[in-house]
Amino acid sequence: MGETNIFKVLADSQRREILTMLKNGRLNAGEIADKLQITPAALSYHLKLLKGADLIEEYKEKNYIYYEINTTVFDELIMWVNQFGGKK
Amino acid sequence: MGETNIFKVLADSQRREILTMLKNGRLNAGEIADKLQITPAALSYHLKLLKGADLIEEYKEKNYIYYEINTTVFDELIMWVNQFGGKK
C-alpha cells in the first residue's frame, strides 16, 4: 500500500466524523458544516485532505458541490487491515 | 473509535513493514532489526509507538523479548474501516 498519507488524513477525529456522516449518502459542504459546527475554512481544509487521499470524491450537480465516500480506496484499506486481524 | 493515534502510528511505512513481518508470527527485536536494516535506536522508537497504540504486544521468554500483533485492536480497526467499503 503506497498511500501513506491515508493514515495521516484519518488521524483527525473531525475528518473521521465527516466520513461517518457521508456513510449514509452524499452531502454538500453546507450540510456537513451545519452538522459538524465548524467554520467554512476549517471544513474546506478537511475536505481538501480527504480528497487528496482519495477517501472522498466531489461532484457538481446544479449549483451544489456534493461529497461522497470513495469506496474503492476503502476497499483497498480494508484488504490491508484485514491481514492483521484475528477474526477470519 | 477513540484510538486516534492508531492512525498516526500506522502512517509510517517502516512501522507498517514491522507489522507485515509480525503477521507470520512473533519475532524478537534483533530479528526485526536484521530484516529492516535500521539502527537499534530507530527500531526501539517504532516498537514503542506500536506498543503505545496497542498494535503489538511484547512478552519475555527466557532471555528474549518477543513482539507479536495484537489482533484484538486490529479487529476493532477492521470493523471501523469496514463501514466505509463498497464490497459487502
Backbone of each chain as nested JSON, in Angstrom:
{
  "chains": [
    {"id": "A", "residues": [
      {"number": 1, "name": "MET", "atoms": {"N": [0.832, -1.191, 0.0], "CA": [0.0, 0.0, 0.0], "C": [0.874, 1.251, 0.0]}},
      {"number": 2, "name": "GLY", "atoms": {"N": [0.765, 2.035, -1.042], "CA": [1.631, 3.192, -1.153], "C": [1.061, 4.46, -0.525]}},
      {"number": 3, "name": "GLU", "atoms": {"N": [-0.2, 4.463, -0.228], "CA": [-0.871, 5.708, 0.185], "C": [-0.622, 6.014, 1.65]}},
      {"number": 4, "name": "THR", "atoms": {"N": [0.62, 6.33, 1.962], "CA": [0.996, 6.648, 3.335], "C": [0.049, 7.646, 3.971]}},
      {"number": 5, "name": "ASN", "atoms": {"N": [-0.268, 8.669, 3.24], "CA": [-0.983, 9.771, 3.861], "C": [-2.445, 9.469, 4.174]}},
      {"number": 6, "name": "ILE", "atoms": {"N": [-2.975, 8.369, 3.686], "CA": [-4.323, 7.959, 4.092], "C": [-4.413, 7.923, 5.617]}},
      {"number": 7, "name": "PHE", "atoms": {"N": [-3.398, 7.356, 6.244], "CA": [-3.427, 7.223, 7.702], "C": [-3.313, 8.573, 8.39]}},
      {"number": 8, "name": "LYS", "atoms": {"N": [-2.481, 9.447, 7.823], "CA": [-2.366, 10.796, 8.407], "C": [-3.707, 11.517, 8.316]}},
      {"number": 9, "name": "VAL", "atoms": {"N": [-4.363, 11.344, 7.185], "CA": [-5.646, 12.004, 6.985], "C": [-6.691, 11.435, 7.958]}},
      {"number": 10, "name": "LEU", "atoms": {"N": [-6.641, 10.139, 8.191], "CA": [-7.598, 9.5, 9.098], "C": [-7.302, 9.775, 10.576]}},
      {"number": 11, "name": "ALA", "atoms": {"N": [-6.106, 10.309, 10.86], "CA": [-5.71, 10.528, 12.253], "C": [-6.488, 11.657, 12.936]}},
      {"number": 12, "name": "ASP", "atoms": {"N": [-7.255, 12.421, 12.183], "CA": [-8.005, 13.541, 12.759], "C": [-9.464, 13.162, 13.005]}},
      {"number": 13, "name": "SER", "atoms": {"N": [-9.936, 13.407, 14.215], "CA": [-11.281, 12.946, 14.585], "C": [-12.392, 13.674, 13.811]}},
      {"number": 14, "name": "GLN", "atoms": {"N": [-12.184, 14.945, 13.478], "CA": [-13.209, 15.652, 12.687], "C": [-13.298, 15.095, 11.278]}},
      {"number": 15, "name": "ARG", "atoms": {"N": [-12.16, 14.702, 10.735], "CA": [-12.202, 14.107, 9.384], "C": [-12.876, 12.732, 9.432]}},
      {"number": 16, "name": "ARG", "atoms": {"N": [-12.634, 11.979, 10.5], "CA": [-13.323, 10.684, 10.623], "C": [-14.829, 10.903, 10.78]}},
      {"number": 17, "name": "GLU", "atoms": {"N": [-15.184, 12.0, 11.472], "CA": [-16.599, 12.322, 11.657], "C": [-17.274, 12.659, 10.314]}},
      {"number": 18, "name": "ILE", "atoms": {"N": [-16.55, 13.39, 9.474], "CA": [-17.079, 13.712, 8.137], "C": [-17.345, 12.419, 7.362]}},
      {"number": 19, "name": "LEU", "atoms": {"N": [-16.414, 11.479, 7.434], "CA": [-16.592, 10.202, 6.739], "C": [-17.825, 9.469, 7.264]}},
      {"number": 20, "name": "THR", "atoms": {"N": [-17.999, 9.484, 8.575], "CA": [-19.163, 8.82, 9.18], "C": [-20.454, 9.459, 8.671]}},
      {"number": 21, "name": "MET", "atoms": {"N": [-20.457, 10.789, 8.556], "CA": [-21.634, 11.493, 8.006], "C": [-21.944, 11.065, 6.585]}},
      {"number": 22, "name": "LEU", "atoms": {"N": [-20.884, 10.874, 5.798], "CA": [-21.061, 10.575, 4.37], "C": [-21.415, 9.108, 4.108]}},
      {"number": 23, "name": "LYS", "atoms": {"N": [-21.301, 8.303, 5.151], "CA": [-21.573, 6.869, 5.045], "C": [-22.992, 6.603, 4.545]}},
      {"number": 24, "name": "ASN", "atoms": {"N": [-23.912, 7.466, 4.968], "CA": [-25.31, 7.255, 4.584], "C": [-25.714, 7.984, 3.304]}},
      {"number": 25, "name": "GLY", "atoms": {"N": [-24.745, 8.528, 2.592], "CA": [-25.063, 9.189, 1.334], "C": [-24.354, 10.521, 1.194]}},
      {"number": 26, "name": "ARG", "atoms": {"N": [-24.369, 11.041, -0.01], "CA": [-23.686, 12.29, -0.317], "C": [-24.244, 13.466, 0.477]}},
      {"number": 27, "name": "LEU", "atoms": {"N": [-23.38, 14.428, 0.728], "CA": [-23.786, 15.681, 1.373], "C": [-23.042, 16.824, 0.692]}},
      {"number": 28, "name": "ASN", "atoms": {"N": [-23.601, 18.038, 0.756], "CA": [-22.831, 19.185, 0.271], "C": [-22.13, 19.852, 1.457]}},
      {"number": 29, "name": "ALA", "atoms": {"N": [-21.21, 20.778, 1.133], "CA": [-20.381, 21.386, 2.175], "C": [-21.218, 22.066, 3.256]}},
      {"number": 30, "name": "GLY", "atoms": {"N": [-22.287, 22.728, 2.853], "CA": [-23.146, 23.417, 3.822], "C": [-23.759, 22.451, 4.817]}},
      {"number": 31, "name": "GLU", "atoms": {"N": [-24.221, 21.316, 4.298], "CA": [-24.822, 20.31, 5.18], "C": [-23.797, 19.739, 6.163]}},
      {"number": 32, "name": "ILE", "atoms": {"N": [-22.584, 19.507, 5.658], "CA": [-21.532, 18.982, 6.542], "C": [-21.182, 20.013, 7.611]}},
      {"number": 33, "name": "ALA", "atoms": {"N": [-21.013, 21.273, 7.199], "CA": [-20.643, 22.342, 8.137], "C": [-21.688, 22.493, 9.248]}},
      {"number": 34, "name": "ASP", "atoms": {"N": [-22.981, 22.426, 8.87], "CA": [-24.058, 22.533, 9.861], "C": [-23.954, 21.436, 10.915]}},
      {"number": 35, "name": "LYS", "atoms": {"N": [-23.751, 20.216, 10.44], "CA": [-23.711, 19.089, 11.368], "C": [-22.461, 19.107, 12.232]}},
      {"number": 36, "name": "LEU", "atoms": {"N": [-21.353, 19.552, 11.649], "CA": [-20.07, 19.467, 12.346], "C": [-19.792, 20.714, 13.182]}},
      {"number": 37, "name": "GLN", "atoms": {"N": [-20.532, 21.779, 12.916], "CA": [-20.333, 23.035, 13.643], "C": [-18.889, 23.523, 13.569]}},
      {"number": 38, "name": "ILE", "atoms": {"N": [-18.35, 23.603, 12.361], "CA": [-17.03, 24.204, 12.205], "C": [-17.1, 25.304, 11.154]}},
      {"number": 39, "name": "THR", "atoms": {"N": [-16.068, 26.104, 11.123], "CA": [-16.039, 27.222, 10.169], "C": [-15.864, 26.683, 8.746]}},
      {"number": 40, "name": "PRO", "atoms": {"N": [-16.323, 27.454, 7.76], "CA": [-16.126, 27.042, 6.368], "C": [-14.649, 26.823, 6.023]}},
      {"number": 41, "name": "ALA", "atoms": {"N": [-13.752, 27.635, 6.594], "CA": [-12.318, 27.497, 6.294], "C": [-11.779, 26.165, 6.808]}},
      {"number": 42, "name": "ALA", "atoms": {"N": [-12.173, 25.816, 8.041], "CA": [-11.719, 24.556, 8.632], "C": [-12.283, 23.375, 7.843]}},
      {"number": 43, "name": "LEU", "atoms": {"N": [-13.557, 23.477, 7.483], "CA": [-14.174, 22.388, 6.718], "C": [-13.468, 22.214, 5.387]}},
      {"number": 44, "name": "SER", "atoms": {"N": [-13.17, 23.322, 4.76], "CA": [-12.591, 23.241, 3.438], "C": [-11.19, 22.628, 3.493]}},
      {"number": 45, "name": "TYR", "atoms": {"N": [-10.458, 22.871, 4.564], "CA": [-9.159, 22.232, 4.784], "C": [-9.317, 20.71, 4.945]}},
      {"number": 46, "name": "HIS", "atoms": {"N": [-10.287, 20.303, 5.765], "CA": [-10.522, 18.859, 5.967], "C": [-10.936, 18.174, 4.659]}},
      {"number": 47, "name": "LEU", "atoms": {"N": [-11.812, 18.822, 3.912], "CA": [-12.287, 18.231, 2.652], "C": [-11.146, 18.103, 1.647]}},
      {"number": 48, "name": "LYS", "atoms": {"N": [-10.255, 19.099, 1.657], "CA": [-9.108, 19.071, 0.755], "C": [-8.217, 17.863, 1.053]}},
      {"number": 49, "name": "LEU", "atoms": {"N": [-7.968, 17.62, 2.336], "CA": [-7.12, 16.481, 2.714], "C": [-7.811, 15.154, 2.41]}},
      {"number": 50, "name": "LEU", "atoms": {"N": [-9.104, 15.073, 2.691], "CA": [-9.856, 13.835, 2.401], "C": [-9.862, 13.546, 0.898]}},
      {"number": 51, "name": "LYS", "atoms": {"N": [-10.023, 14.596, 0.112], "CA": [-9.991, 14.424, -1.349], "C": [-8.586, 14.045, -1.819]}},
      {"number": 52, "name": "GLY", "atoms": {"N": [-7.573, 14.681, -1.231], "CA": [-6.18, 14.421, -1.601], "C": [-5.782, 12.969, -1.377]}},
      {"number": 53, "name": "ALA", "atoms": {"N": [-6.382, 12.355, -0.365], "CA": [-6.099, 10.939, -0.077], "C": [-7.083, 10.031, -0.809]}},
      {"number": 54, "name": "ASP", "atoms": {"N": [-7.919, 10.624, -1.649], "CA": [-8.933, 9.865, -2.408], "C": [-9.945, 9.144, -1.53]}},
      {"number": 55, "name": "LEU", "atoms": {"N": [-10.085, 9.606, -0.306], "CA": [-11.062, 8.963, 0.589], "C": [-12.479, 9.43, 0.261]}},
      {"number": 56, "name": "ILE", "atoms": {"N": [-12.582, 10.632, -0.296], "CA": [-13.881, 11.128, -0.76], "C": [-13.743, 11.672, -2.185]}},
      {"number": 57, "name": "GLU", "atoms": {"N": [-14.864, 11.77, -2.853], "CA": [-14.905, 12.348, -4.192], "C": [-15.914, 13.488, -4.191]}},
      {"number": 58, "name": "GLU", "atoms": {"N": [-15.692, 14.476, -5.049], "CA": [-16.669, 15.55, -5.136], "C": [-17.228, 15.609, -6.548]}},
      {"number": 59, "name": "TYR", "atoms": {"N": [-18.464, 16.016, -6.652], "CA": [-19.006, 16.252, -7.985], "C": [-20.038, 17.357, -7.91]}},
      {"number": 60, "name": "LYS", "atoms": {"N": [-20.18, 18.054, -9.033], "CA": [-21.08, 19.193, -9.073], "C": [-22.432, 18.755, -9.623]}},
      {"number": 61, "name": "GLU", "atoms": {"N": [-23.483, 19.241, -8.994], "CA": [-24.818, 18.98, -9.532], "C": [-25.617, 20.259, -9.359]}},
      {"number": 62, "name": "LYS", "atoms": {"N": [-26.068, 20.812, -10.454], "CA": [-26.704, 22.132, -10.427], "C": [-25.783, 23.121, -9.702]}},
      {"number": 63, "name": "ASN", "atoms": {"N": [-26.276, 23.78, -8.671], "CA": [-25.418, 24.769, -8.019], "C": [-24.666, 24.244, -6.807]}},
      {"number": 64, "name": "TYR", "atoms": {"N": [-24.712, 22.94, -6.579], "CA": [-24.079, 22.396, -5.379], "C": [-22.899, 21.494, -5.707]}},
      {"number": 65, "name": "ILE", "atoms": {"N": [-21.93, 21.484, -4.803], "CA": [-20.842, 20.501, -4.882], "C": [-21.112, 19.453, -3.805]}},
      {"number": 66, "name": "TYR", "atoms": {"N": [-21.231, 18.231, -4.242], "CA": [-21.503, 17.141, -3.306], "C": [-20.258, 16.321, -3.034]}},
      {"number": 67, "name": "TYR", "atoms": {"N": [-20.225, 15.739, -1.852], "CA": [-19.116, 14.87, -1.457], "C": [-19.654, 13.49, -1.143]}},
      {"number": 68, "name": "GLU", "atoms": {"N": [-18.883, 12.478, -1.549], "CA": [-19.267, 11.118, -1.178], "C": [-18.035, 10.26, -0.945]}},
      {"number": 69, "name": "ILE", "atoms": {"N": [-18.224, 9.192, -0.19], "CA": [-17.143, 8.252, 0.126], "C": [-16.639, 7.594, -1.163]}},
      {"number": 70, "name": "ASN", "atoms": {"N": [-15.32, 7.471, -1.285], "CA": [-14.75, 6.691, -2.38], "C": [-14.54, 5.262, -1.87]}},
      {"number": 71, "name": "THR", "atoms": {"N": [-15.519, 4.417, -2.102], "CA": [-15.472, 3.064, -1.519], "C": [-14.299, 2.236, -2.054]}},
      {"number": 72, "name": "THR", "atoms": {"N": [-13.831, 2.538, -3.262], "CA": [-12.704, 1.779, -3.842], "C": [-11.46, 1.875, -2.969]}},
      {"number": 73, "name": "VAL", "atoms": {"N": [-11.141, 3.095, -2.532], "CA": [-9.958, 3.279, -1.693], "C": [-10.163, 2.614, -0.334]}},
      {"number": 74, "name": "PHE", "atoms": {"N": [-11.367, 2.683, 0.202], "CA": [-11.636, 1.995, 1.467], "C": [-11.541, 0.477, 1.306]}},
      {"number": 75, "name": "ASP", "atoms": {"N": [-11.96, -0.031, 0.147], "CA": [-11.829, -1.475, -0.075], "C": [-10.361, -1.916, -0.027]}},
      {"number": 76, "name": "GLU", "atoms": {"N": [-9.463, -1.078, -0.577], "CA": [-8.022, -1.399, -0.512], "C": [-7.522, -1.362, 0.928]}},
      {"number": 77, "name": "LEU", "atoms": {"N": [-7.982, -0.354, 1.665], "CA": [-7.583, -0.22, 3.06], "C": [-8.102, -1.411, 3.872]}},
      {"number": 78, "name": "ILE", "atoms": {"N": [-9.317, -1.828, 3.6], "CA": [-9.909, -2.99, 4.282], "C": [-9.042, -4.226, 4.026]}},
      {"number": 79, "name": "MET", "atoms": {"N": [-8.625, -4.412, 2.771], "CA": [-7.78, -5.568, 2.457], "C": [-6.472, -5.532, 3.23]}},
      {"number": 80, "name": "TRP", "atoms": {"N": [-5.89, -4.328, 3.315], "CA": [-4.615, -4.197, 4.025], "C": [-4.802, -4.487, 5.517]}},
      {"number": 81, "name": "VAL", "atoms": {"N": [-5.822, -3.89, 6.127], "CA": [-6.032, -4.061, 7.569], "C": [-6.424, -5.499, 7.902]}},
      {"number": 82, "name": "ASN", "atoms": {"N": [-7.191, -6.115, 7.024], "CA": [-7.682, -7.482, 7.268], "C": [-6.583, -8.492, 7.522]}},
      {"number": 83, "name": "GLN", "atoms": {"N": [-5.416, -8.295, 6.908], "CA": [-4.35, -9.283, 7.069], "C": [-3.845, -9.378, 8.505]}},
      {"number": 84, "name": "PHE", "atoms": {"N": [-4.159, -8.364, 9.331], "CA": [-3.655, -8.354, 10.703], "C": [-4.704, -8.771, 11.73]}},
      {"number": 85, "name": "GLY", "atoms": {"N": [-5.908, -9.028, 11.3], "CA": [-6.99, -9.341, 12.243], "C": [-6.955, -10.786, 12.706]}},
      {"number": 86, "name": "GLY", "atoms": {"N": [-7.643, -11.038, 13.824], "CA": [-7.691, -12.391, 14.356], "C": [-8.93, -13.14, 13.912]}},
      {"number": 87, "name": "LYS", "atoms": {"N": [-10.03, -12.381, 13.712], "CA": [-11.3, -12.998, 13.279], "C": [-11.277, -13.207, 11.777]}},
      {"number": 88, "name": "LYS", "atoms": {"N": [-11.462, -14.443, 11.366], "CA": [-11.424, -14.719, 9.916], "C": [-12.822, -15.037, 9.415]}}
    ]},
    {"id": "B", "residues": [
      {"number": 1, "name": "MET", "atoms": {"N": [-14.593, 5.121, 17.715], "CA": [-13.225, 4.654, 17.943], "C": [-12.401, 5.762, 18.58]}},
      {"number": 2, "name": "GLY", "atoms": {"N": [-11.922, 5.53, 19.767], "CA": [-11.215, 6.585, 20.478], "C": [-9.715, 6.627, 20.197]}},
      {"number": 3, "name": "GLU", "atoms": {"N": [-9.174, 5.586, 19.622], "CA": [-7.716, 5.46, 19.492], "C": [-7.194, 6.266, 18.312]}},
      {"number": 4, "name": "THR", "atoms": {"N": [-7.28, 7.585, 18.431], "CA": [-6.825, 8.481, 17.377], "C": [-5.427, 8.119, 16.889]}},
      {"number": 5, "name": "ASN", "atoms": {"N": [-4.556, 7.859, 17.817], "CA": [-3.162, 7.73, 17.434], "C": [-2.835, 6.438, 16.691]}},
      {"number": 6, "name": "ILE", "atoms": {"N": [-3.731, 5.495, 16.662], "CA": [-3.525, 4.302, 15.832], "C": [-3.162, 4.724, 14.409]}},
      {"number": 7, "name": "PHE", "atoms": {"N": [-3.888, 5.696, 13.881], "CA": [-3.655, 6.125, 12.504], "C": [-2.315, 6.837, 12.354]}},
      {"number": 8, "name": "LYS", "atoms": {"N": [-1.957, 7.639, 13.355], "CA": [-0.642, 8.301, 13.306], "C": [0.466, 7.271, 13.321]}},
      {"number": 9, "name": "VAL", "atoms": {"N": [0.285, 6.248, 14.134], "CA": [1.299, 5.198, 14.236], "C": [1.393, 4.425, 12.915]}},
      {"number": 10, "name": "LEU", "atoms": {"N": [0.265, 4.199, 12.275], "CA": [0.244, 3.461, 11.006], "C": [0.729, 4.304, 9.823]}},
      {"number": 11, "name": "ALA", "atoms": {"N": [0.857, 5.61, 10.023], "CA": [1.234, 6.497, 8.919], "C": [2.696, 6.342, 8.49]}},
      {"number": 12, "name": "ASP", "atoms": {"N": [3.483, 5.609, 9.256], "CA": [4.906, 5.436, 8.925], "C": [5.144, 4.096, 8.231]}},
      {"number": 13, "name": "SER", "atoms": {"N": [5.842, 4.142, 7.094], "CA": [5.998, 2.923, 6.286], "C": [6.872, 1.867, 6.969]}},
      {"number": 14, "name": "GLN", "atoms": {"N": [7.874, 2.297, 7.752], "CA": [8.685, 1.296, 8.465], "C": [7.878, 0.586, 9.548]}},
      {"number": 15, "name": "ARG", "atoms": {"N": [6.985, 1.32, 10.184], "CA": [6.149, 0.673, 11.202], "C": [5.177, -0.3, 10.55]}},
      {"number": 16, "name": "ARG", "atoms": {"N": [4.656, 0.065, 9.364], "CA": [3.771, -0.873, 8.661], "C": [4.551, -2.109, 8.226]}},
      {"number": 17, "name": "GLU", "atoms": {"N": [5.835, -1.904, 7.884], "CA": [6.675, -3.034, 7.492], "C": [6.907, -3.985, 8.677]}},
      {"number": 18, "name": "ILE", "atoms": {"N": [7.105, -3.418, 9.847], "CA": [7.269, -4.252, 11.053], "C": [6.018, -5.104, 11.263]}},
      {"number": 19, "name": "LEU", "atoms": {"N": [4.855, -4.502, 11.112], "CA": [3.6, -5.246, 11.276], "C": [3.507, -6.385, 10.263]}},
      {"number": 20, "name": "THR", "atoms": {"N": [3.899, -6.097, 9.029], "CA": [3.865, -7.123, 7.981], "C": [4.787, -8.287, 8.349]}},
      {"number": 21, "name": "MET", "atoms": {"N": [5.947, -7.967, 8.893], "CA": [6.876, -9.02, 9.352], "C": [6.273, -9.89, 10.442]}},
      {"number": 22, "name": "LEU", "atoms": {"N": [5.537, -9.251, 11.341], "CA": [5.0, -9.964, 12.505], "C": [3.736, -10.763, 12.176]}},
      {"number": 23, "name": "LYS", "atoms": {"N": [3.22, -10.535, 10.995], "CA": [1.994, -11.216, 10.554], "C": [2.16, -12.731, 10.593]}},
      {"number": 24, "name": "ASN", "atoms": {"N": [3.359, -13.192, 10.266], "CA": [3.582, -14.64, 10.208], "C": [4.095, -15.23, 11.524]}},
      {"number": 25, "name": "GLY", "atoms": {"N": [4.049, -14.429, 12.58], "CA": [4.464, -14.966, 13.874], "C": [5.372, -14.003, 14.619]}},
      {"number": 26, "name": "ARG", "atoms": {"N": [5.584, -14.284, 15.886], "CA": [6.389, -13.421, 16.755], "C": [7.831, -13.331, 16.279]}},
      {"number": 27, "name": "LEU", "atoms": {"N": [8.457, -12.203, 16.588], "CA": [9.885, -12.0, 16.313], "C": [10.479, -11.24, 17.489]}},
      {"number": 28, "name": "ASN", "atoms": {"N": [11.79, -11.392, 17.7], "CA": [12.425, -10.541, 18.711], "C": [13.053, -9.326, 18.014]}},
      {"number": 29, "name": "ALA", "atoms": {"N": [13.479, -8.354, 18.824], "CA": [13.964, -7.089, 18.278], "C": [15.141, -7.299, 17.324]}},
      {"number": 30, "name": "GLY", "atoms": {"N": [16.043, -8.211, 17.652], "CA": [17.199, -8.475, 16.795], "C": [16.775, -8.962, 15.415]}},
      {"number": 31, "name": "GLU", "atoms": {"N": [15.799, -9.857, 15.399], "CA": [15.308, -10.388, 14.119], "C": [14.654, -9.288, 13.275]}},
      {"number": 32, "name": "ILE", "atoms": {"N": [13.892, -8.438, 13.938], "CA": [13.246, -7.334, 13.211], "C": [14.298, -6.371, 12.667]}},
      {"number": 33, "name": "ALA", "atoms": {"N": [15.273, -6.014, 13.504], "CA": [16.327, -5.072, 13.096], "C": [17.103, -5.607, 11.894]}},
      {"number": 34, "name": "ASP", "atoms": {"N": [17.423, -6.898, 11.905], "CA": [18.146, -7.523, 10.776], "C": [17.364, -7.377, 9.473]}},
      {"number": 35, "name": "LYS", "atoms": {"N": [16.082, -7.691, 9.54], "CA": [15.263, -7.653, 8.327], "C": [15.021, -6.235, 7.843]}},
      {"number": 36, "name": "LEU", "atoms": {"N": [14.889, -5.304, 8.794], "CA": [14.51, -3.939, 8.438], "C": [15.729, -3.069, 8.138]}},
      {"number": 37, "name": "GLN", "atoms": {"N": [16.893, -3.52, 8.567], "CA": [18.129, -2.756, 8.367], "C": [18.03, -1.346, 8.931]}},
      {"number": 38, "name": "ILE", "atoms": {"N": [17.629, -1.257, 10.181], "CA": [17.651, 0.056, 10.842], "C": [18.428, -0.059, 12.155]}},
      {"number": 39, "name": "THR", "atoms": {"N": [18.767, 1.084, 12.713], "CA": [19.517, 1.096, 13.967], "C": [18.642, 0.637, 15.124]}},
      {"number": 40, "name": "PRO", "atoms": {"N": [19.269, 0.094, 16.185], "CA": [18.503, -0.304, 17.366], "C": [17.682, 0.85, 17.948]}},
      {"number": 41, "name": "ALA", "atoms": {"N": [18.247, 2.064, 17.915], "CA": [17.53, 3.215, 18.477], "C": [16.263, 3.518, 17.679]}},
      {"number": 42, "name": "ALA", "atoms": {"N": [16.371, 3.475, 16.349], "CA": [15.209, 3.74, 15.494], "C": [14.163, 2.644, 15.679]}},
      {"number": 43, "name": "LEU", "atoms": {"N": [14.625, 1.399, 15.746], "CA": [13.688, 0.289, 15.932], "C": [12.952, 0.428, 17.256]}},
      {"number": 44, "name": "SER", "atoms": {"N": [13.707, 0.788, 18.28], "CA": [13.105, 0.856, 19.588], "C": [12.054, 1.97, 19.654]}},
      {"number": 45, "name": "TYR", "atoms": {"N": [12.274, 3.043, 18.93], "CA": [11.271, 4.111, 18.823], "C": [9.994, 3.6, 18.13]}},
      {"number": 46, "name": "HIS", "atoms": {"N": [10.168, 2.889, 17.024], "CA": [8.999, 2.363, 16.309], "C": [8.228, 1.362, 17.166]}},
      {"number": 47, "name": "LEU", "atoms": {"N": [8.956, 0.491, 17.867], "CA": [8.294, -0.52, 18.702], "C": [7.523, 0.144, 19.851]}},
      {"number": 48, "name": "LYS", "atoms": {"N": [8.106, 1.212, 20.378], "CA": [7.439, 1.938, 21.474], "C": [6.102, 2.523, 20.999]}},
      {"number": 49, "name": "LEU", "atoms": {"N": [6.106, 3.108, 19.799], "CA": [4.864, 3.684, 19.271], "C": [3.84, 2.592, 18.948]}},
      {"number": 50, "name": "LEU", "atoms": {"N": [4.307, 1.486, 18.371], "CA": [3.397, 0.384, 18.038], "C": [2.781, -0.202, 19.312]}},
      {"number": 51, "name": "LYS", "atoms": {"N": [3.597, -0.332, 20.361], "CA": [3.084, -0.83, 21.641], "C": [2.115, 0.171, 22.261]}},
      {"number": 52, "name": "GLY", "atoms": {"N": [2.474, 1.459, 22.179], "CA": [1.64, 2.512, 22.766], "C": [0.241, 2.553, 22.156]}},
      {"number": 53, "name": "ALA", "atoms": {"N": [0.148, 2.178, 20.895], "CA": [-1.154, 2.14, 20.215], "C": [-1.794, 0.753, 20.342]}},
      {"number": 54, "name": "ASP", "atoms": {"N": [-1.158, -0.123, 21.125], "CA": [-1.663, -1.495, 21.328], "C": [-1.747, -2.306, 20.039]}},
      {"number": 55, "name": "LEU", "atoms": {"N": [-0.979, -1.899, 19.044], "CA": [-0.986, -2.653, 17.78], "C": [-0.137, -3.911, 17.901]}},
      {"number": 56, "name": "ILE", "atoms": {"N": [0.868, -3.856, 18.783], "CA": [1.662, -5.06, 19.068], "C": [1.773, -5.251, 20.581]}},
      {"number": 57, "name": "GLU", "atoms": {"N": [2.108, -6.46, 20.952], "CA": [2.327, -6.776, 22.362], "C": [3.712, -7.368, 22.492]}},
      {"number": 58, "name": "GLU", "atoms": {"N": [4.324, -7.185, 23.658], "CA": [5.626, -7.803, 23.868], "C": [5.555, -8.76, 25.043]}},
      {"number": 59, "name": "TYR", "atoms": {"N": [6.338, -9.803, 24.984], "CA": [6.446, -10.673, 26.151], "C": [7.836, -11.272, 26.201]}},
      {"number": 60, "name": "LYS", "atoms": {"N": [8.258, -11.578, 27.424], "CA": [9.606, -12.086, 27.639], "C": [9.562, -13.603, 27.662]}},
      {"number": 61, "name": "GLU", "atoms": {"N": [10.527, -14.218, 27.009], "CA": [10.654, -15.667, 27.105], "C": [12.137, -15.963, 27.185]}},
      {"number": 62, "name": "LYS", "atoms": {"N": [12.543, -16.589, 28.261], "CA": [13.975, -16.791, 28.543], "C": [14.697, -15.452, 28.421]}},
      {"number": 63, "name": "ASN", "atoms": {"N": [15.704, -15.351, 27.577], "CA": [16.439, -14.086, 27.513], "C": [15.98, -13.148, 26.41]}},
      {"number": 64, "name": "TYR", "atoms": {"N": [14.884, -13.487, 25.757], "CA": [14.444, -12.67, 24.632], "C": [13.11, -11.974, 24.895]}},
      {"number": 65, "name": "ILE", "atoms": {"N": [12.981, -10.791, 24.299], "CA": [11.684, -10.116, 24.309], "C": [11.087, -10.288, 22.916]}},
      {"number": 66, "name": "TYR", "atoms": {"N": [9.921, -10.868, 22.865], "CA": [9.261, -11.107, 21.586], "C": [8.123, -10.117, 21.358]}},
      {"number": 67, "name": "TYR", "atoms": {"N": [7.872, -9.872, 20.085], "CA": [6.779, -8.973, 19.705], "C": [5.799, -9.724, 18.83]}},
      {"number": 68, "name": "GLU", "atoms": {"N": [4.523, -9.436, 19.047], "CA": [3.514, -10.04, 18.173], "C": [2.356, -9.077, 17.957]}},
      {"number": 69, "name": "ILE", "atoms": {"N": [1.633, -9.302, 16.878], "CA": [0.471, -8.476, 16.539], "C": [-0.612, -8.635, 17.606]}},
      {"number": 70, "name": "ASN", "atoms": {"N": [-1.228, -7.529, 18.0], "CA": [-2.401, -7.594, 18.868], "C": [-3.654, -7.637, 17.973]}},
      {"number": 71, "name": "THR", "atoms": {"N": [-4.099, -8.82, 17.666], "CA": [-5.203, -8.957, 16.7], "C": [-6.498, -8.302, 17.183]}},
      {"number": 72, "name": "THR", "atoms": {"N": [-6.679, -8.213, 18.507], "CA": [-7.908, -7.604, 19.047], "C": [-8.073, -6.167, 18.578]}},
      {"number": 73, "name": "VAL", "atoms": {"N": [-6.977, -5.395, 18.652], "CA": [-7.049, -3.996, 18.235], "C": [-7.263, -3.902, 16.716]}},
      {"number": 74, "name": "PHE", "atoms": {"N": [-6.634, -4.806, 15.969], "CA": [-6.858, -4.808, 14.52], "C": [-8.297, -5.192, 14.18]}},
      {"number": 75, "name": "ASP", "atoms": {"N": [-8.87, -6.098, 14.977], "CA": [-10.277, -6.456, 14.729], "C": [-11.197, -5.236, 14.888]}},
      {"number": 76, "name": "GLU", "atoms": {"N": [-10.883, -4.376, 15.874], "CA": [-11.677, -3.146, 16.056], "C": [-11.496, -2.201, 14.869]}},
      {"number": 77, "name": "LEU", "atoms": {"N": [-10.242, -2.1, 14.42], "CA": [-9.94, -1.234, 13.275], "C": [-10.64, -1.762, 12.011]}},
      {"number": 78, "name": "ILE", "atoms": {"N": [-10.632, -3.078, 11.85], "CA": [-11.306, -3.698, 10.702], "C": [-12.796, -3.334, 10.709]}},
      {"number": 79, "name": "MET", "atoms": {"N": [-13.403, -3.426, 11.893], "CA": [-14.83, -3.093, 11.998], "C": [-15.09, -1.645, 11.614]}},
      {"number": 80, "name": "TRP", "atoms": {"N": [-14.184, -0.762, 12.064], "CA": [-14.372, 0.657, 11.764], "C": [-14.215, 0.918, 10.264]}},
      {"number": 81, "name": "VAL", "atoms": {"N": [-13.17, 0.367, 9.674], "CA": [-12.9, 0.606, 8.249], "C": [-13.981, -0.027, 7.364]}},
      {"number": 82, "name": "ASN", "atoms": {"N": [-14.464, -1.196, 7.796], "CA": [-15.449, -1.934, 7.003], "C": [-16.711, -1.138, 6.679]}},
      {"number": 83, "name": "GLN", "atoms": {"N": [-17.089, -0.23, 7.58], "CA": [-18.332, 0.519, 7.354], "C": [-18.275, 1.436, 6.122]}},
      {"number": 84, "name": "PHE", "atoms": {"N": [-17.044, 1.7, 5.643], "CA": [-16.905, 2.614, 4.512], "C": [-16.638, 1.907, 3.183]}},
      {"number": 85, "name": "GLY", "atoms": {"N": [-16.538, 0.594, 3.213], "CA": [-16.201, -0.14, 2.0], "C": [-17.402, -0.351, 1.097]}},
      {"number": 86, "name": "GLY", "atoms": {"N": [-17.12, -0.676, -0.159], "CA": [-18.19, -0.919, -1.116], "C": [-18.517, -2.396, -1.239]}},
      {"number": 87, "name": "LYS", "atoms": {"N": [-17.5, -3.245, -1.058], "CA": [-17.698, -4.691, -1.173], "C": [-18.259, -5.232, 0.133]}},
      {"number": 88, "name": "LYS", "atoms": {"N": [-19.408, -5.868, 0.052], "CA": [-20.009, -6.389, 1.296], "C": [-19.905, -7.907, 1.293]}}
    ]}
  ]
}
